[in-house]
Amino acid sequence: MATAESAAAGRREEALSQKPATGPAEGAIDVLKPDEARRREKFIPLTLGALVDRLTVPSAWRRGEARAARRLFRYMDYWRRQQYAASLIDLLQSYEPFSPDSDLLITREYTPDERRAMQKRVVSQMAGLLTQANYERIDPAAVEVILTKDSTYGLDLHVDFTAFEECLIFYRGASTKRDQRRNFRKFYRKEEFDIPIFQRLFLLFKLKPFETRVHELMAEQKLTRKEAEKAVKRLRALFPDTVKEGQIYMKLFKNIPRNDIEMIFPNTRVKFRMLDKIKLGVTGGGAFGAGVFGTASKVAAGGLVATNPVALAGAVATLGGVAFRQTMNFINQKNRYMVVMARNLYFHAMADNRGVIIKLADRAAEEDVKEEILLYCVLAKERAKRADLPAIDAAIEQYLTTSFGISVDFDLEDALGRLIADGLVKEEPDGTLVTLSPEHAALHIDKLWDKLLDDLPDFGHAEEGHEVQSTL
C-alpha cells in the first residue's frame, strides 16, 4: 500500500512537470532569504510567467497540448483579472467618500447610517482582498508582542492603538535580508547580520470620532469632560494636521523591519532608549552640576552678590547656558530619531489609499491564477476524486520545493472552488473531478467572455435605491 501511495505521489508531481529542474528558475526567487522558523505562508513567491514557462514544457503534456495549455493559462489570467476589476469598481465607489486624495466633486451627502455601512463594507472588502492576495493578518494587540528591543534603526517607538476606530495590519513574506554594521566589540569592523523583515506590509486606519474618544476617556479614567477633551487634543497633536477623523487611510510598504513595525503609524512617538538616557543624563548632569558648583563657589567665596552684581549675572547666565545646551542635546537627539524614521519610511513606501486598492487587486488576481493553474495541471492529467485532494495538495507543495526551492502552504480548496465555479472542473456525485481539456477549457472561457456584458449589474449605487442629491 505504501508503495502504491508513493507511486501515485510521484505521478502527481510528474503531472506538473516531467523535467524537474535542479535549481530555481532564473529571476523567480527573491534575493531575500526565507525565514525557516516562521509558519508557511500561502503566498507563492514566483512570477506568473516563470510558473507558466515551467508548467508548459512540451514533455509535460500529450502531443499538441502544451501550446493549448499555454493559451488556456493566458485566458485564465485575463478572465480572473477581469473579475477582480469588476469587484474593484464597487469597492472604489464605496471608498470614495472616505478617500483623503479625492479630487472629485461631491454630488451627494450620506447619512451617518449610510457612512457606517459603507465604512464596514470598505474594511470588510479590503480584508477579503488581502486574504485573496495571500497576505496574513496581524492583530494590532499583538504588535507589541512581535517586536524585540533591538531596533534595526536604533529607535524606541510607541503607538496608541486606542485612537483608531478601524485598524487592519497585514503582511506577506516574513523573511530576512542581509546587512552590514560596525561592531565596537570587534574594533568597529564591519560584520554581516540578518534583519527580520516583512516584504510587504499593509496598514488601514481610521481615527475614532473626537466625541467617541472623549466619552471613552471619561469612562476609563474617570475624567471630567474638560479634562478628557484636553487629553484627546493632546493625543491628537501627535497626528499630522492632514489626518482627519472622517477619512480612511491605506498604506503599503516594502521590506519593513519587523522590529520597527510601529514606525508605519501616523501617531508614533519616538522615545529615548535606555542607552541615550544614560548618556545624556551623565553628560548633562555632570555639566549642569559643575556649573552649579562653580557658580555657588564664586558667590560664596567672593561675596559676589554685594561686591559685583554684574559678575553674578554672568555666572548665572553661564549656568543657564549649560542648562540650555543640555536641553538642546535632548531635542537634537529626538530630531535625529525623527529624521531617521522619516528617511527610512520614504524608501519603504510603495502606495497610498486608492493606489493600494488597485495594486492589491492586481496581486490577488495573480495569486489566484497561480494557484489555479497548478491545480489544473494535476487534475487535467490524472483522474482524481475529492478524497485524493490532500495527496494532491502535498504533491503540489513538493513540486514547488523541488523545482523552485520554496516552501508554501498551498491553498487547494480555494483554487478548486474557483475552477468549479468557472466550469473548468466538474465534481460528479461520487466525488470524481472531471476536468476540461486545455483546448475545450479555453473555448469555455471564451463563451464566458461572450456572456459577460449581458450580465453586468447597474452602475454605481442606484440599485440600492439611493437618490443622488446634487450640490450644484
C-alpha positions, 0 to 999 in steps of 0.5 A, a space after each residue: 500500500 505504501 508503495 502504491 501511495 508513493 507511486 501515485 505521489 510521484 505521478 502527481 508531481 510528474 503531472 506538473 512537470 516531467 523535467 524537474 529542474 535542479 535549481 530555481 528558475 532564473 529571476 523567480 526567487 527573491 534575493 531575500 532569504 526565507 525565514 525557516 522558523 516562521 509558519 508557511 505562508 500561502 503566498 507563492 513567491 514566483 512570477 506568473 510567467 516563470 510558473 507558466 514557462 515551467 508548467 508548459 514544457 512540451 514533455 509535460 503534456 500529450 502531443 499538441 497540448 502544451 501550446 493549448 495549455 499555454 493559451 488556456 493559462 493566458 485566458 485564465 489570467 485575463 478572465 480572473 483579472 477581469 473579475 477582480 476589476 469588476 469587484 474593484 469598481 464597487 469597492 472604489 465607489 464605496 471608498 470614495 467618500 472616505 478617500 483623503 486624495 479625492 479630487 472629485 466633486 461631491 454630488 451627494 451627502 450620506 447619512 451617518 447610517 449610510 457612512 457606517 455601512 459603507 465604512 464596514 463594507 470598505 474594511 470588510 472588502 479590503 480584508 477579503 482582498 488581502 486574504 485573496 492576495 495571500 497576505 496574513 493578518 496581524 492583530 494590532 494587540 499583538 504588535 507589541 508582542 512581535 517586536 524585540 528591543 533591538 531596533 534595526 534603526 536604533 529607535 524606541 517607538 510607541 503607538 496608541 492603538 486606542 485612537 483608531 476606530 478601524 485598524 487592519 495590519 497585514 503582511 506577506 513574506 516574513 523573511 530576512 535580508 542581509 546587512 552590514 554594521 560596525 561592531 565596537 566589540 570587534 574594533 568597529 569592523 564591519 560584520 554581516 547580520 540578518 534583519 527580520 523583515 516583512 516584504 510587504 506590509 499593509 496598514 488601514 486606519 481610521 481615527 475614532 470620532 473626537 466625541 467617541 474618544 472623549 466619552 471613552 476617556 471619561 469612562 476609563 479614567 474617570 475624567 471630567 469632560 474638560 479634562 478628557 477633551 484636553 487629553 484627546 487634543 493632546 493625543 491628537 497633536 501627535 497626528 499630522 494636521 492632514 489626518 482627519 477623523 472622517 477619512 480612511 487611510 491605506 498604506 503599503 510598504 516594502 521590506 519593513 523591519 519587523 522590529 520597527 513595525 510601529 514606525 508605519 503609524 501616523 501617531 508614533 512617538 519616538 522615545 529615548 532608549 535606555 542607552 541615550 538616557 544614560 548618556 545624556 543624563 551623565 553628560 548633562 548632569 555632570 555639566 549642569 552640576 559643575 556649573 552649579 558648583 562653580 557658580 555657588 563657589 564664586 558667590 560664596 567665596 567672593 561675596 559676589 552678590 554685594 561686591 559685583 552684581 554684574 559678575 553674578 549675572 554672568 555666572 548665572 547666565 553661564 549656568 543657564 547656558 549649560 542648562 540650555 545646551 543640555 536641553 538642546 542635546 535632548 531635542 537634537 537627539 529626538 530630531 535625529 530619531 525623527 529624521 531617521 524614521 522619516 528617511 527610512 519610511 520614504 524608501 519603504 513606501 510603495 502606495 497610498 489609499 486608492 493606489 493600494 486598492 488597485 495594486 492589491 487587486 492586481 496581486 490577488 488576481 495573480 495569486 489566484 491564477 497561480 494557484 489555479 493553474 497548478 491545480 489544473 495541471 494535476 487534475 487535467 492529467 490524472 483522474 482524481 476524486 475529492 478524497 485524493 485532494 490532500 495527496 494532491 495538495 502535498 504533491 503540489 507543495 513538493 513540486 514547488 520545493 523541488 523545482 523552485 526551492 520554496 516552501 508554501 502552504 498551498 491553498 487547494 480548496 480555494 483554487 478548486 472552488 474557483 475552477 468549479 465555479 468557472 466550469 473548468 472542473 466538474 465534481 460528479 456525485 461520487 466525488 470524481 473531478 472531471 476536468 476540461 481539456 486545455 483546448 475545450 477549457 479555453 473555448 469555455 472561457 471564451 463563451 464566458 467572455 461572450 456572456 459577460 456584458 449581458 450580465 453586468 449589474 447597474 452602475 454605481 449605487 442606484 440599485 440600492 435605491 439611493 437618490 443622488 442629491 446634487 450640490 450644484 
